[in-house]
Amino acid sequence: MTAVVVAVFALTYVLIAARRLRVLPIGRPAGALLGAFLMVAVGALRPADSYAAIDGDTILLLFAMMALVAYVERAGFFEWAAARAIARARTPVGLLVAVAALAGAMSALFVNDAVCVFLTPLVVVACQKARLPLGPYLIATATSANLGSAATLVGNPQNMIVGGLSGLSFATFSALAAPVAALALVINIGLLLLYYRRDLGSGPLAPVPSSSFDRGRLRRLVVVVVGVLVAFFAGAHLGYAALGGVVALILSEREDPQAIFARVDWTLLVFFAGLFVVVAGLETTGLVDAAWVTLGPRLGHDNLAGVSALSFLYLLGSNLVSNVPMVLLAAPHVAVDGSTFAWVLLGFVTTVAGNLTLIGSVANIIVAEKAAGAHELGFFEYLRFGLVSTLVVLAVCVPALVGLARALGI
């Protein structure tokens, strides 16, 4: 049985990692769904066990945040914010800093993947009007969105899973993660300037016109989003707090939300549900526990050497099986420690790991695909910056995370 379950797991992750295989081009969500079905079909899990493996809190939060972001986009908030940030940049170097800061800040609240979907086309337009090289600005968008998303439990899917499995409050997680994510963003911006400043020139930028938007709708949206954030910090259930914001917007708009629901990435929800089941099936073999016991003497949360070894494991695993599966595989063992620091370390390192390569995170791929008509962001073009940024950020921020956790006593 163990060999069969491992084979199912391997097939699933080949489908996930390769995105589309020539011999079986069904894509990542369908690959996870196939793996979940096979785990039940081969007897690794009973149907009831497969249902129990799916974390409802994570699925609800993902759905609610995607619906909320759809309302944010329809109100024109992303275009409004980007147009003002670009207008204040004035120079190419200022634009690079503005793009990175805006991508990081918005990703902490609105999910990094969604931010990249809406921000990338605006960055492309701004660069084309000013005749600027697109590569540096696309890399700034992707890497900064990833780093900014590490600040909160709603910034990216892996942090949402951490929130659902750990039971940490939004405020507790952010108290430790947000300062370190901000430091990571500053380091990333410094590296962007070091790499690209000489290539950008210093001439003034042409203004980028923003599309018209409904000010009344935008005001209602701001009120609701602020209310959701207050609920997050007050300790409300994250999924239902976000869902409450969605319901409030549905009622205030007074129209059928079918168009909003159409913007929800339902295949992503299928992907996550399937992934929960596949990982639960693998855990029945005991192989993950055995591997953790073998590595155990080198891993730990109470000293810098153990934390460094864990960070390397998370970095390597996130780039082999992707960051979300790495979180799911590591979560049962992190739960043994149970500290805020242990959970934040898991979320932070697996998020930063996404900056290593162009295919390291969905946000990177979104940026590349959205800009494909104007610039082909190459694997090695990205790697030249992403590799250095990832290693420098981890080298500085992991010790900073250890120090801050000790200072806060968590």
N, C-alpha and C positions, 0 to 999 in steps of 0.2 A: 504493500500500500504506500509506504513512504516514497518509493521510487516513482510511483505513478503521480502522487501529489507534487513531488518536485518537478516532474516533467510538465505538469499543468502550469505550475508556477513559472517555469522557465519559458514556456510558450507564451504565456500572458505578457511577461516582461520583454520578450523579444518584440512582440507586437506593439507594446507601449514605447519602448526605447527607439525602435526603428520608425515609428509613426506609420509608415506604409511599406509593407513588404510586397515585392513583385509577385510572389507566389500566393500571398494571401493579403490583398490590399484592402483590408476592412477598417483600418484606422484604430486609434487608441480607445475610444469609448466602446466600440464593438469588441475590441480585444479584451477589455476588462470584463465585459458582459459574458463573453465566451468562457473566460477563465472562471467566473463565478458559477456559471452553469455546470462546467466540468467538475468543479470542486464538490458540488452536490451529486452529480451523476456518478462519480467514482466512489462516493460514499465517505469522503473526507468530512463532510458536514451534512447534517440533516437539514431539511428545509427550514425548520424552526430555528436551528443554529445560524443559518445564513441570514435570517431576518434579524436575529439578535446581534449579529456582527456589524450591521449597518448603524452608524452613529447618527441618530436622528437630529441631534443638536447641530451637528456640522452641516447636514443636508439642508435643514431649515435656514441656518444662517447664510449659507451659500445662495439659496433661492432668494431670500429676502434682500440680501445685499445686491444681487444682480438686478432685481426689480427696482430697488431704490436707485441704483446707478442709471437705469433706463430712464427714470423720471428726471434725474439730474441732467442727463444728456439732452432730453427733449426740451428742458427749460432753457437750454443754451448756456449752462453754467461753464462747461469746459471751454467753449469758444470765448465766452466773456472773460474768464480768468486768463486764458492764454493770450488773448489779444492785448490785455492790459499789461501783462508781464513782458510781452515782446515790445510793446510801445515804450516801456520804461527802460528797456535794455540799452537802446541807443547805439551800441557798438557791437561788433561780432563777438568780442570776448564777453561783453555783458549779456548777450543773448545766450551764449553757452552756459553761463552761470544761472541765468534765469530759467532756462529749460530744465537744467538739472535740479534746481531748487523746487520748481513747480512740480515736476514729475515726482520727486520724493515726498513733498508735502501732501499732494493730493492722493498719493498711493497709500498713505497711512490711514486714510479715511474711506476711500472709495474702491479699494481692491486694485492692485497693480495692473492686472491684465486689462481691466476696463479702462483705466487711465491711458494705457498705451494705445488702445484702440482709438480713442478720441483725440489724444494729444499728437500722435505721430503725423496725421495729415496736416495739422496746423504748423508743425515744425517744418515739414516739407515745403509748404507754401512760403513760409517766412524765409527759408534759406534760398529758395528759387528766386524770390523777388529781389533779394540782396546779393544773388549770385555767389553764395557761400558753399563750400564743400559740405555735402550732406553727412558724410561718414561720422565726423566728430559729434554732431548734434543727435544723430540717431543712437550712437553709443551712449551719449549722455542721458538720453531719454530712457533707454532700457536699463542701464546699470543703476541709475538713480531711482527709478521706479521700484526696482527690486529692493534696494537698501532702505528706502523710505517705508516700504511695506512691512519691514521687520519691526516697526515701532509699536504696532498694535495687534490685537487679536483679530481684527477684521481687515488687515492689510493684504493678506494673501491666503490661499487655501490651506497651506501647511500650518499657518498660525491659527486658523479657524479650527483645524483638527486638534492642535495643542490645547486650545481653549475648551473644546468639547470633552477631551479626555482628561484634562488636568483639573477642571473645575475652578481654575483661577479666575478672579474677577478682572474686568477690563482695566480698572485702575491699578491693581496690583501688578499685572503684567507690564503695563505701560510705564509704571514708575521705574522699573529696571530696564526694560527694553528700549524705551524712547530716547533716553540720553545717549545710549550707545549707538543706536541707529542714526541719531543726529551727528554723532562723531564720525561714523562711517560715511555719511553723506558729505561731510566737510572734507574728509580725506579723499573721497572720490572726485569731488570738484577740484581739489588741489592737483590731483593727478591728471585730470582732464586739461587743466591749464598748462601743466608741465608738458604734456604730450602735444597739444594742438595749438597753443596760443600763437606761435609763429606762423602757422598756416592760415590764420583767419583774417589777417589784416586789421585795419582800424577805422575804416570808413563808416559814415552814418548809415543806419538801416532805413529801408523804406517801410512806411507804416503798413501793417496788415489789417485790412478792414474786417470787423467782426460781423457776423450775420445778425439780422434783426432778431430780437427775442421779446417775449412777453414779460414786461417788468412785474406785473401782478403775479404771474406764475412763478417767476424767479423769487419774489419775496415770500410767497407761500412755501416754496421749496426750502429756502434758507431757514425759515421758522421750524419746519418739520425736521430738517437735518440737525439743527441745534438741539431740538427736543430729543432726538434719538441719541445724540452724543451725551446729553445730560443723563439720560436713562442708562447708557453704558457705564458712565462713571459712578452712577448711583448704585450700581451692582445689580441692575435688572438682568434677566435672562437675555443673552445677546440676540438669539434668534428671534424671540418674540418682541424685543425692543425694536429691532430692524423691521420686523413684520408690522408692528404698530405704526411705524413711519409710512410704510407702503399703504396700509389701510387708510391712514389719514389723508394721504395724497389722492387715493382713489375717491374718497368721499368729497374732498375739496374740488377735484376736477369735475365731478358729477358726470362722468361718462364711462362707457364700457372700457375696462382696461385691457382689452384683447390685444391692442397694439403693443402695450407694455409687456404683457406676458410673452408675446412673440419675440421680444428682444432677449428674454431669458435664455441662457445657454443650457437647454435641457439635456443635451448630450454630455455636458460636464457633470451634471447631477447623476446621470447614468454611469459615467466613468467612475465617480467617487463611490457610488453604491457598490459597483462591481469590485472595485479595489478593496474595499473593506472585507468583502467576502473572500476574495482570493488570499489576502494576508491571513485571515482567520483560518483558512484551510491549511496554509503552510505551517501555522503555529501548532497545529495538531500533530505534526511530525516530531516536534521537539528539537528540530535542527537549529532553529534560531536561538533557543535557550542554551543549547550545547555550545554554539559558537560564542555566545555572550559569556558563558562560564569560562571558556578557554581564554578569551581576551580579558576577562575580569580583572586579573592582577594589574594590568596596565591601564585600566580605565577607572575613572573616579571623578567625583565632584568636589573633593575636599583638598585638592592640591593642584598646583599649576601643571605638573607633569601629567597627572591623570586627566585633567581638563583638556590639555593639548592633544593627548591621545584620542580622547573622545571627539574632539573637533576634527581631527584628521579622519577619523572613521566616518563622521557625518559628511565631511567634504567628499571623501571618496565614494561613499554609498550614494550620495545625492547625484553624483555624476555617472554612476553605473546604472542605478535603477530609478533615478529621478527623485526629487526631494519629497514629494508626498508619500510614496511608498517607504522611503527611508524613515520618515516620521512614524508611520504605522508600525514598521518593524521594530523601531527603537522604543516606542512608547511604553510597552509593558515593563521594560527594564528601567526606564526613567521613572516610572511610577513607584518603583521600589524605594528610590530616594525620596521622591515626592516634593522636593523643595521647589520654590519659585525659580531659583537659579537654574536648577536642572532642566526645567521645562523651557525657560527663556533661552538657555544655551542651545537646546535642540532646535527651537524655532529660528533663532538668529543664524546659526551656522548653516542650517539647511537652506535658508533664504539667501545668504551671501554666496553660498556654493553655486547658486544659479547664475552668477555673474561670470563664472569661469570660462564658459564657451558660449557660442551663439545658440546652441541647442540646449543649454543648461536650464533654461526656464521658458515657460510658455510666453511670458512677457517679451523676451528677446525675439522669439519667433514672430510674435505679432508685429513688433516694430519692423523687422525685416520684410515681412509680407506686405504690410501697409505702405511701405516706402518703395516696394519693388519696381514700380513704374518709373520712379525717378532715380533710384540708386540701388544697385545690387550690393547689399551689405555682405561682404565675404566672410567666410569662417575665420580665415587667418587675419583679416583686417580687424575683426572683433577680438580674436584671441590675443593679439599683440597688446591690447589694453586690458581686456578682461582678466587674463591670467595674473598680471601684475597687480591690478586693483584688488582682486580677490585675496591674494596672498598678503598684501600689505594691510588691507582692512582687517583680516583675521589676526594677523600678527600684532596689531595695535589694539583692536577692539575686544578680543577675547580676554587678555589680561585686564583691560579696563572694566569688562563685565564682571570679572572675578573681584576686582577691587571695589566696585560699586556695590555688589551684592554683600560683601563683608561690611562695608560702611553702613548699609541699610539694615544689616542683620537678617537678610533673607537668602 
